[in-house]
Amino acid sequence: MKRLREWYELYLPEFSKSVESHEKFVNLIIKRNKEKLLEELNIKSEDSMGGELELPDVKEILNLAASIKNLYELKDKHEQYLESVMKELCPNLQVVATTIIGAKLLAHSGSLERIMRLPAS
């Protein structure tokens, strides 16, 4: 993500700094072109600090963005799977600690039986 923002800031630095969420940033640059993004920021293209990049360079940036978007989608699918497993095997831990933290606690302890025997404090 750091590399994508770095590259995109060469092209349109004002937009990169205006969106903090990485996932939202990726989705917006895939869906909209430079002109639409500048229009949303109320900036004229000649006032932008970014440089003009060749089409192959922009395509490479967008390819990286698409790869990152796929990783975010994979992460969401894994979280949904983990949530269903946690609901089935240890619903109390999931409710108390949430899905991700509960799974990390299980991984740290080594097993469900071992975490069950640990003191609560």
N, CA and C of each residue as an Amber inpcrd file, in Angstrom:
protein
   363
   0.8280000  -1.1840000   0.0000000   0.0000000   0.0000000   0.0000000
   0.8730000   1.2480000   0.0000000   1.9720000   1.1590000   0.7290000
   2.8800000   2.3030000   0.7920000   3.4260000   2.6300000  -0.5970000
   3.7850000   1.5990000  -1.3450000   4.3090000   1.8060000  -2.7010000
   3.2550000   2.4130000  -3.6090000   2.0120000   1.9530000  -3.5010000
   0.9350000   2.4940000  -4.3290000   0.7360000   3.9720000  -4.0380000
   0.6690000   4.3320000  -2.7710000   0.4900000   5.7480000  -2.4310000
   1.6730000   6.5840000  -2.9150000   2.8600000   6.0300000  -2.7800000
   4.0670000   6.7270000  -3.2290000   3.9920000   7.0050000  -4.7350000
   3.6410000   5.9950000  -5.5020000   3.5420000   6.1590000  -6.9480000
   2.4100000   7.1000000  -7.3280000   1.2640000   6.9470000  -6.6620000
   0.1160000   7.7660000  -7.0260000   0.3370000   9.2300000  -6.6650000
   1.1380000   9.4920000  -5.6520000   1.4280000  10.8750000  -5.2850000
   2.2400000  11.5850000  -6.3620000   2.9600000  10.8550000  -7.1840000
   3.6410000  11.4680000  -8.3210000   2.6290000  11.9560000  -9.3460000
   1.5170000  11.2650000  -9.4250000   0.4720000  11.5230000 -10.4030000
  -0.5700000  12.5160000  -9.8930000  -1.0110000  12.3250000  -8.6530000
  -2.0490000  13.1850000  -8.0690000  -1.8820000  13.2540000  -6.5510000
  -0.9220000  14.0630000  -6.0620000  -0.6280000  14.0800000  -4.6260000
  -1.7610000  14.6210000  -3.7670000  -2.5570000  15.5240000  -4.2900000
  -3.6370000  16.1080000  -3.4930000  -4.6650000  15.0570000  -3.0850000
  -4.9520000  14.1470000  -3.9890000  -5.9470000  13.1160000  -3.6890000
  -5.4090000  12.1110000  -2.6930000  -4.1710000  11.7260000  -2.8570000
  -3.5800000  10.7290000  -1.9650000  -3.5980000  11.2130000  -0.5210000
  -3.3640000  12.4840000  -0.3260000  -3.3370000  13.0320000   1.0330000
  -4.7350000  13.2930000   1.5900000  -5.7500000  13.3350000   0.7190000
  -7.1020000  13.6450000   1.1910000  -7.8670000  12.4110000   1.6700000
  -7.4080000  11.2090000   1.3250000  -8.1070000   9.9770000   1.7120000
  -7.1940000   9.1640000   2.6120000  -7.6220000   8.9560000   3.8560000
  -6.7750000   8.2300000   4.8070000  -6.9660000   6.7190000   4.7420000
  -8.1640000   6.2630000   4.4940000  -8.4420000   4.8260000   4.4470000
  -7.8010000   4.2130000   3.2080000  -6.9430000   3.2210000   3.4090000
  -6.2640000   2.5910000   2.2830000  -7.2600000   1.8940000   1.3550000
  -8.2170000   1.2020000   1.9330000  -9.1790000   0.4680000   1.1200000
 -10.0320000   1.4180000   0.2800000 -10.4680000   2.5010000   0.8710000
 -11.2580000   3.4940000   0.1400000 -10.4120000   4.1360000  -0.9550000
  -9.1520000   4.4200000  -0.6520000  -8.2360000   5.0110000  -1.6220000
  -8.1100000   4.1120000  -2.8520000  -7.8890000   2.8140000  -2.6290000
  -7.7410000   1.8640000  -3.7330000  -9.0090000   1.8190000  -4.5740000
 -10.1580000   1.7150000  -3.9240000 -11.4180000   1.6400000  -4.6700000
 -11.6670000   2.8890000  -5.5050000 -11.3510000   4.0500000  -4.9660000
 -11.5890000   5.2900000  -5.7010000 -10.6700000   5.4450000  -6.9070000
  -9.3990000   5.1000000  -6.7700000  -8.5100000   5.2950000  -7.9250000
  -8.7770000   4.2630000  -9.0180000  -9.3470000   3.1180000  -8.6530000
  -9.7080000   2.1430000  -9.6760000 -10.9580000   2.6000000 -10.4330000
 -11.9180000   3.1730000  -9.7160000 -13.2060000   3.5340000 -10.3170000
 -13.1940000   4.8700000 -11.0550000 -12.3230000   5.7950000 -10.6600000
 -12.3760000   7.1430000 -11.2340000 -11.0440000   7.5230000 -11.8580000
 -11.1190000   8.3300000 -12.8940000  -9.8910000   8.8070000 -13.5230000
  -9.4240000  10.1050000 -12.8510000  -8.3020000  10.6060000 -13.2940000
  -7.6830000  11.7780000 -12.6740000  -8.5960000  12.9990000 -12.7260000
  -9.2600000  13.2010000 -13.8550000 -10.1150000  14.3840000 -14.0120000
 -11.2800000  14.3780000 -13.0140000 -11.8990000  13.2170000 -12.8340000
 -13.0220000  13.1300000 -11.8870000 -12.5520000  13.3500000 -10.4510000
 -11.3830000  12.8140000 -10.1250000 -10.8590000  12.9950000  -8.7690000
 -10.5120000  14.4590000  -8.5140000  -9.9330000  15.1210000  -9.5070000
  -9.6330000  16.5460000  -9.3640000 -10.9190000  17.3580000  -9.2260000
 -11.9400000  16.9780000  -9.9680000 -13.2250000  17.6640000  -9.8980000
 -13.8280000  17.5530000  -8.4940000 -13.7200000  16.3670000  -7.8900000
 -14.2300000  16.1720000  -6.5340000 -13.4850000  17.0380000  -5.5220000
 -12.2070000  17.2620000  -5.7610000 -11.4060000  18.0840000  -4.8510000
 -11.4830000  19.5750000  -5.1700000 -12.2470000  19.9300000  -6.2240000
 -12.3700000  21.3150000  -6.6830000 -11.0100000  21.9190000  -7.0340000
 -10.2200000  21.1550000  -7.7710000  -8.8970000  21.6010000  -8.2010000
  -8.8440000  21.5050000  -9.7190000  -8.3220000  22.5480000 -10.3530000
  -8.1340000  22.5010000 -11.7990000  -6.8960000  21.6730000 -12.0980000
  -6.8980000  21.0030000 -13.2370000  -5.7830000  20.1170000 -13.5690000
  -4.4580000  20.8700000 -13.6550000  -4.4870000  22.1260000 -14.0880000
  -3.2370000  22.8990000 -14.1740000  -2.7330000  23.3400000 -12.7910000
  -3.5980000  23.3210000 -11.7810000  -3.1920000  23.6810000 -10.4220000
  -2.6620000  22.4980000  -9.6170000  -2.8060000  21.2880000 -10.1370000
  -2.3520000  20.0970000  -9.4310000  -0.8240000  20.0360000  -9.4130000
  -0.2880000  19.5860000  -8.2990000   1.1610000  19.4590000  -8.1620000
   1.6890000  18.1950000  -8.8400000   0.8100000  17.2890000  -9.2070000
   1.2140000  16.0220000  -9.8110000   1.6550000  16.1950000 -11.2460000
   2.4880000  15.2780000 -11.6760000   2.9730000  15.3060000 -13.0410000
   2.1020000  14.4690000 -13.9560000   2.3030000  14.6650000 -15.2480000
   1.6030000  13.8590000 -16.2370000   2.4180000  12.6010000 -16.4870000
   1.7890000  11.4580000 -16.3150000   2.4600000  10.1840000 -16.5450000
   1.9810000   9.5830000 -17.8510000   2.8310000   8.7950000 -18.4490000
   2.4680000   8.0920000 -19.6730000   1.4260000   7.0220000 -19.3470000
   0.6490000   6.6350000 -20.3450000  -0.4100000   5.6410000 -20.1530000
   0.1110000   4.3130000 -19.5950000   1.2500000   3.7810000 -20.0710000
   1.7470000   2.5240000 -19.4730000   2.0780000   2.6620000 -17.9870000
   2.5480000   3.8280000 -17.5750000   2.8600000   4.0630000 -16.1640000
   1.5910000   4.0870000 -15.3170000   0.5690000   4.7440000 -15.8230000
  -0.7080000   4.8140000 -15.1030000  -1.3290000   3.4210000 -15.0230000
  -1.2330000   2.6540000 -16.1120000  -1.7730000   1.2920000 -16.1060000
  -1.0630000   0.4290000 -15.0700000   0.2370000   0.6130000 -14.9200000
   0.9840000  -0.1640000 -13.9290000   0.5360000   0.1990000 -12.5090000
   0.2880000   1.4700000 -12.2600000  -0.2260000   1.9000000 -10.9590000
  -1.5900000   1.2760000 -10.7030000  -2.4450000   1.2760000 -11.7160000
  -3.7840000   0.7080000 -11.5610000  -3.7390000  -0.8120000 -11.4100000
  -2.7610000  -1.4680000 -12.0430000  -2.5880000  -2.9160000 -11.8400000
  -2.2290000  -3.2200000 -10.3930000  -1.3480000  -2.4160000  -9.8270000
  -0.9880000  -2.5840000  -8.4220000  -2.2040000  -2.3520000  -7.5330000
  -2.9940000  -1.3400000  -7.8600000  -4.2080000  -1.0570000  -7.0900000
  -5.1920000  -2.2250000  -7.1680000  -5.3390000  -2.8260000  -8.3410000
  -6.2400000  -3.9680000  -8.4940000  -5.7500000  -5.1610000  -7.6720000
  -4.4520000  -5.3680000  -7.6370000  -3.8950000  -6.4640000  -6.8330000
  -4.1560000  -6.2380000  -5.3490000  -3.9990000  -5.0150000  -4.9120000
  -4.2510000  -4.6880000  -3.5090000  -5.7380000  -4.8500000  -3.1820000
  -6.6010000  -4.4530000  -4.1090000  -8.0430000  -4.6240000  -3.8980000
  -8.3860000  -6.1030000  -3.7390000  -7.7640000  -6.9510000  -4.5640000
  -7.9920000  -8.3960000  -4.4480000  -7.5410000  -8.9150000  -3.0890000
  -6.4540000  -8.3770000  -2.5630000  -5.9880000  -8.7900000  -1.2380000
  -6.9780000  -8.3760000  -0.1500000  -7.5540000  -7.1840000  -0.2740000
  -8.5670000  -6.7540000   0.6910000  -9.7940000  -7.6670000   0.6310000
 -10.1960000  -8.0640000  -0.5820000 -11.3340000  -8.9690000  -0.7180000
 -11.0240000 -10.3320000  -0.1150000  -9.8090000 -10.8240000  -0.3140000
  -9.3960000 -12.0990000   0.2710000  -9.3980000 -12.0210000   1.7950000
  -8.9320000 -10.9070000   2.3200000  -8.9270000 -10.6990000   3.7740000
 -10.3530000 -10.7390000   4.3190000 -11.2810000 -10.1040000   3.6230000
 -12.6890000 -10.1170000   4.0590000 -13.2630000 -11.5320000   4.0440000
 -12.9440000 -12.3020000   2.9940000 -13.4230000 -13.6830000   2.9200000
 -12.8590000 -14.5190000   4.0630000 -11.5930000 -14.3320000   4.3730000
 -10.9750000 -15.0810000   5.4660000 -11.5960000 -14.7020000   6.8100000
 -11.8940000 -13.4350000   6.9930000 -12.5250000 -13.0010000   8.2390000
 -13.9220000 -13.5930000   8.3790000 -14.6620000 -13.6770000   7.2800000
 -15.9910000 -14.2900000   7.3260000 -15.8980000 -15.7670000   7.6680000
 -14.9330000 -16.4510000   7.0750000 -14.7250000 -17.8650000   7.3840000
 -14.3530000 -18.0440000   8.8510000 -13.4300000 -17.2370000   9.3170000
 -12.9890000 -17.3170000  10.7070000 -14.1410000 -17.0380000  11.6620000
 -14.9830000 -16.0950000  11.3040000 -16.1500000 -15.7820000  12.1470000
 -17.0930000 -16.9770000  12.2370000 -17.3280000 -17.6510000  11.1210000
 -18.2240000 -18.8070000  11.1600000 -17.6280000 -19.9490000  11.9850000
 -16.3270000 -20.1570000  11.8920000 -15.6740000 -21.2030000  12.6790000
 -15.7100000 -20.8590000  14.1640000 -15.4390000 -19.5950000  14.4780000
 -15.4530000 -19.1720000  15.8830000 -16.8600000 -19.2930000  16.4700000
 -17.8940000 -18.9510000  15.7030000 -19.2700000 -19.0790000  16.1900000
 -19.5970000 -20.5200000  16.5120000 -19.0820000 -21.4220000  15.7060000
 -19.3770000 -22.8480000  15.8930000 -18.5920000 -23.4500000  17.0490000
 -17.2950000 -23.1520000  17.1450000 -16.4370000 -23.8350000  18.1150000
 -16.3060000 -23.1310000  19.4610000 -16.2750000 -21.8240000  19.4600000
 -16.1180000 -21.1080000  20.7390000 -16.8880000 -19.7850000  20.6900000
 -18.2190000 -19.8650000  20.7490000 -19.0300000 -18.6540000  20.6440000
 -18.8270000 -17.6700000  21.7930000 -18.5700000 -18.1820000  23.0010000
 -18.3790000 -17.2790000  24.1370000 -17.1240000 -16.4300000  23.9680000
 -16.0470000 -17.0620000  23.5320000 -14.7980000 -16.3270000  23.2970000
 -14.9770000 -15.2960000  22.1990000 -15.7220000 -15.6370000  21.1820000
 -15.9510000 -14.6990000  20.0910000 -16.7270000 -13.4740000  20.5520000
 -17.7290000 -13.6950000  21.3900000 -18.5390000 -12.5730000  21.8780000
 -17.7270000 -11.6760000  22.8000000 -16.9440000 -12.2900000  23.6750000
 -16.1750000 -11.5150000  24.6490000 -14.9880000 -10.7990000  24.0070000
 -14.2610000 -11.5020000  23.1320000 -13.0110000 -10.9500000  22.6230000
 -13.0690000 -10.5270000  21.1590000 -14.1550000 -10.6950000  20.4770000
 -14.3380000 -10.5010000  19.0350000 -13.6150000 -11.5950000  18.2570000
 -13.9470000 -11.7140000  17.0130000 -13.4480000 -12.8210000  16.2000000
 -11.9370000 -12.7960000  16.0390000 -11.3930000 -11.6890000  15.6210000
  -9.9540000 -11.6090000  15.3160000  -9.1110000 -11.7600000  16.5850000
  -9.4780000 -11.0600000  17.6340000  -8.7050000 -11.1510000  18.8770000
  -8.8510000 -12.5350000  19.4920000 -10.0510000 -13.1110000  19.4390000
 -10.2500000 -14.4690000  19.9440000  -9.3950000 -15.4740000  19.1940000
  -9.3080000 -15.3400000  17.8870000  -8.4760000 -16.2490000  17.0990000
  -6.9980000 -16.0810000  17.4430000  -6.5750000 -14.8420000  17.6700000
  -5.1750000 -14.6110000  18.0630000  -4.8850000 -15.1970000  19.4410000
  -5.8420000 -15.0760000  20.3520000  -5.6730000 -15.6810000  21.6740000
  -5.5660000 -17.1980000  21.5700000  -6.3960000 -17.7920000  20.7340000
  -6.3320000 -19.2440000  20.5160000  -4.9850000 -19.6440000  19.9190000
  -4.5260000 -18.9000000  18.9640000  -3.2370000 -19.2110000  18.3390000
  -2.1040000 -19.0740000  19.3520000  -2.1870000 -18.0580000  20.1820000
  -1.1420000 -17.8300000  21.1880000  -1.1290000 -18.9260000  22.2580000
  -2.3130000 -19.3550000  22.6630000  -2.3860000 -20.3810000  23.7050000
  -2.0780000 -21.7780000  23.1690000  -2.3370000 -22.0210000  21.9070000
  -2.0160000 -23.3140000  21.3260000  -3.2180000 -24.2050000  21.0640000
  -4.2460000 -24.1150000  21.8790000  -5.4430000 -24.9290000  21.6480000
  -6.6050000 -24.3730000  22.4670000  -7.7840000 -24.8010000  22.0940000
  -8.9830000 -24.3810000  22.8150000  -8.9690000 -24.9290000  24.2320000
  -8.5130000 -26.1690000  24.3950000  -8.4410000 -26.7800000  25.7320000
  -7.4490000 -26.0230000  26.6150000  -6.3130000 -25.6470000  26.0590000
  -5.2930000 -24.9420000  26.8490000  -5.7720000 -23.5560000  27.2740000
  -6.4390000 -22.8370000  26.3760000  -6.9320000 -21.5080000  26.7360000
  -8.0290000 -21.6180000  27.7910000  -8.7620000 -22.7120000  27.7450000
  -9.8230000 -22.9430000  28.7250000  -9.2610000 -23.1410000  30.1230000
  -8.0790000 -23.7180000  30.2210000  -7.4700000 -24.0160000  31.5270000
  -6.6510000 -22.8510000  32.0900000  -6.4040000 -21.8310000  31.2690000
  -5.6210000 -20.6890000  31.7650000  -6.4450000 -19.8790000  32.7580000
  -5.7890000 -19.2400000  33.7220000  -6.5330000 -18.4080000  34.6610000
  -7.1020000 -17.1610000  33.9570000  -8.2120000 -16.7120000  34.4240000
  -8.8880000 -15.5770000  33.7930000  -8.1400000 -14.2670000  33.9990000
  -7.3610000 -14.1590000  35.0250000  -6.6680000 -12.9130000  35.2900000
  -5.4710000 -12.7830000  34.3820000
